[in-house]
Amino acid sequence: MTTNKRLKVGQGQISGYLSIFLAVLVLLAVFCFRYPEQLTTPEFREVYTKSIAEALMIFGVIASFFFAALSLLLSKKIKLALIGTSITGLAIVLGALTLNGRDVVKTDWHFGLDWMILDLLLMVAIFVPLELFFPKNKSQTKFHEEWRTDLTYFVISHLFIQFFGIVTQKPAVLFFGWIGLENLHAWVQGLPFIVALFLAFFTTDLFQYWAHRTFHSRVYLWRFHSIHHSTQNMDWLAGSRTHFIDIFFTRAMTFIPLYILGFSATVFNVYIVFIAIHAVLIHANTRINFGFIKYIFTTPQYHHWHHCEDPKYYGHNFASIFPFIDIMFGTYYLPDKKWPAGTGVHEASYPKGFIKQSIYPFTKSPFDTDLNMDERSER
């Protein structure tokens, strides 16, 4: 049980943490400008220009100082404001206001620090206000006891985006690369945009449904997937808590239809943006029910039932995008406006922290059924 108090508007803490958050992003952005070959993603560099990156960094400096001043004004305490301004000052000394973007030489390896910075900025801008003003669990603070663990998962999955991208594409290329798919690709790319986008959503969700369900119905695989279910504090960052074996298997299955059908770059990019935001949304701590939309797309209420800690509700809502896929296979559950009482796993001694959780699945026997997998697979 967390002892931290939920942040409230007007007390200076929110603005203080925003100042620190923006200051850290600016500092990291400075390193991206200094070492773009090693710290930025070639595919992602095509999305933003040098001028956009420079403008965002200058904006970050100004905004960090602004929120630091606001925090000091509202709280009359110097701690958070001092930390924010100190980090921003360090970023300025290292060149935050003077560095200019340059042409980048392509390298064989890189970290996705630029992707992490921009995605983190976007997710915070969308979901922190959403959870602040429309929370499901009103007592849950942003800084619950495991927020550092979830942030670690977020950072690592983004920094190693090249590695995860390569290894998850390998199975599709290996098993289907020898087939002549040019005619199929041409046909799919000739479809109307909306039709092609729906096809991308449906096929990937269908493949991911069965990958997801397999992780729930096989004891040894559940060891890895249980990491994702171990959080008792559902929020926008909780979706990042996923074991690397789980990431590899699930993303590899999702990539198969994308590779075989060969969607256009526009469809693929829209799919990626939608998934990036939607996957965070369904874990968010928000009470919004989304009206009739919840019967078309999965929502936080829908996915929170999938994470329910009560064994009576195990084995439901495996779909990531479309609830009708769960209806097709008899695993749909959405009781009007009711939400689960709690989330998490039953094992009392479940490990805490990124390192312990990464090692945990390898320390258990595949025949250990302490999580009652037989009951899970039957439901």
Secondary structure, DSSP 8 states (H G I E B T S, - for coil): --------TTSSHHHHHHHHHHHHHHHHHHHHHH-HHHHS-HHHHTTS-HHHHHHHHHHHHHHHHHHHHHHHHHH---HHHHHHHHHHHHHHHTTTTT---------S----HHHHHHHHHHHHHHHHHHHHHS-SSTT--TT-TTHHHHHHHHHHHHHTHHHHHHHHHHHHHHHHTTS--HHHHHHHHTS-HHHHHHHHHHHHHHHHHHHHHHHHHSHHHHHHHHHHHT-SS-STTGGG---HHHHHHHHHHHHHHHHHHT--HHHHHHHHHHHHHHHHHTTS------GGGGGTS--HHHHHHHTBSSGGG-S----SS-HHHHHHTT-----TT---S-BS-S-TT---SHHHHHHGGGGS-TT--TT-HHHHHH-
